Amino acid sequence: MSAFSQALARPAGTATLAGHDVGRIGFGAMQLPGPGVWGPPRDRTTALAVLRRAVELGANHIDTAQFYGDGVANELIHAALHPYPADLMLVSKVGAERDTAGHWIAAQRPEQLRAGVEANLRSLGTDHLDVVNLRLLDGGHGFQVPDDQRVDLDSQLAELVRLRDEEGTIGAIGLSNATAEHLRQALPAGIACVQNAYSLLDRSAEPLLDLCREHGVAWVPFFPLGSAFPNLPKVSEHPTVLAAARALGATPAQVGLAWLLAHASHILLIPGTSSLAHLDENMAAGNVRLDAKTLAALDGLASPVGT
C-alpha cells in the first residue's frame, strides 16, 4: 500500500455492520454500469481500477445489486476483486429486476427474492452474501408496482430468514426504502441495516435514523449528496456548504459526507462513482474535521420532519 493510501485507509474509523467492523466509508457500485444504471460501463478499465482502488483505500463494505446493469456491476466486482479479501463485506439487495429495455420492475414475491439472491451469488462468484437488503417498493424512483407484487412483509422476511438461518447463503438481512413501521415489524427477524435516502439537506427520515440507533441497526444513506434525481436538494450547491468547504480547504461533497459521519456514529457511507478522482475525494472525506461553529451552521440547514 502506498503512503497516500495508508493516509486515507479507513480515516473515518469503523462501525458495526452485521456483527463485523467495517470502515465507515465503503463503496456503492450503482454508478459503475452505463447510463441509467444499464449496460456496460463507459470505460471498463477505469471501472475495474475504481473497485481495486476503493479496497486499497480501506473500503471493505461494497454495496451492489444484480439489477445494477442487469448483472454488470456484479460482474465488474468479480473481475476486479475475486478472490475476495477476507475482510470484504459484499452487500446486495433484492426486490427488483430490469426488463429487456432496462426499465425497473418489482420482484417482491418470496420466490423472486430467493431467485434474486441466487442470481447475485452466481454473478459475484460466491456462495455467501454478508448482507442482503430487501428493497421495499412504493412506486417511486421509476418502479411500477402491480397488484401481484404487493406482498406482505412477513412473508418476504420469512423467505430471507430461511436463506440466512437454514441455508446460510446470506449472513444478515437489511431493509431499503423502509418506514419506521416496516422496521418495527421486521425487528424480530433480526435487521442489520436500513438503507434510505438521507442527506444534510433531506432529513425527513431522522426519526427512522433514531429508531435504528435505539436498536443497534446500521444506517446506510443512499443519495447522501442529493445528486441522483432532479427533485432532490443538492448538498454540494448550498451556499453554507460552499462556504464551509472554502474555509476547510475541502470540496463541498466532502463537507456533505463529513457531516453525515459526524451526525451519528452508526452511519455507514457508500458513496459511488465511476471516477478515480472522485473516489479519492470521497474516501478522503473521512479526514475532514468539522469544528463546532461549522457543524452548528450545517446542523441548522434542515429541520427534521417526522416520517
Residue, then its C-alpha position, 0 to 999 in steps of 0.5 A: m500500500s502506498a503512503f497516500s493510501q495508508a493516509l486515507a485507509r479507513p480515516a473515518g474509523t469503523a462501525t458495526l455492520a452485521g456483527h463485523d467492523v467495517g470502515r465507515i466509508g465503503f463503496g456503492a457500485m450503482q454508478l459503475p454500469g452505463p447510463g441509467v444504471w444499464g449496460p456496460p460501463r463507459d470505460r471498463t478499465t477505469a471501472l475495474a481500477v475504481l473497485r481495486r482502488a476503493v479496497e486499497l483505500g480501506a473500503n471493505h463494505i461494497d454495496t451492489a445489486q444484480f439489477y445494477g446493469d442487469g448483472v454488470a456491476n456484479e460482474l465488474i466486482h468479480a473481475a476486479l476483486h475475486p478472490y475476495p479479501a477476507d475482510l470484504m463485506l459484499v452487500s446486495k439487495v433484492g426486490a427488483e429486476r430490469d426488463t429487456a429495455g432496462h426499465w425497473i420492475a418489482a420482484q417482491r414475491p418470496e420466490q423472486l427474492r430467493a431467485g434474486v439472491e441466487a442470481n447475485l451469488r452466481s454473478l459475484g462468484t460466491d456462495h455467501l452474501d454478508v448482507v442482503n437488503l430487501r428493497l421495499l417498493d412504493g412506486g417511486h424512483g421509476f418502479q411500477v408496482p402491480d397488484d401481484q407484487r404487493v406482498d406482505l412483509d412477513s412473508q418476504l422476511a420469512e423467505l430471507v430468514r430461511l436463506r440466512d438461518e437454514e441455508g446460510t447463503i446470506g449472513a444478515i438481512g437489511l431493509s431499503n426504502a423502509t418506514a419506521e413501521h416496516l422496521r418495527q415489524a421486521l425487528p424480530a427477524g433480526i435487521a442489520c441495516v436500513q438503507n434510505a435516502y438521507s442527506l444534510l439537506d433531506r432529513s425527513a427520515e431522522p426519526l427512522l435514523d433514531l429508531c435504528r440507533e435505539h436498536g443497534v441497526a446500521w444506517v446506510p444513506f443512499f443519495p447522501l449528496g442529493s445528486a441522483f434525481p432532479n427533485l432532490p436538494k443538492v448538498s454540494e450547491h448550498p451556499t453554507v456548504l460552499a462556504a464551509a468547504r472554502a474555509l476547510g480547504a475541502t470540496p463541498a461533497q466532502v463537507g456533505l459526507a463529513w457531516l453525515l459521519a459526524h451526525a451519528s456514529h452508526i452511519l455507514l457511507i457508500p458513496g459511488t462513482s465511476s471516477l478515480a478522482h472522485l473516489d479519492e475525494n470521497m474516501a478522503a472525506g473521512n479526514v475532514r474535521l468539522d469544528a463546532k461553529t461549522l457543524a452548528a451552521l450545517d446542523g441548522l440547514a434542515s429541520p427534521v420532519g417526522t416520517 
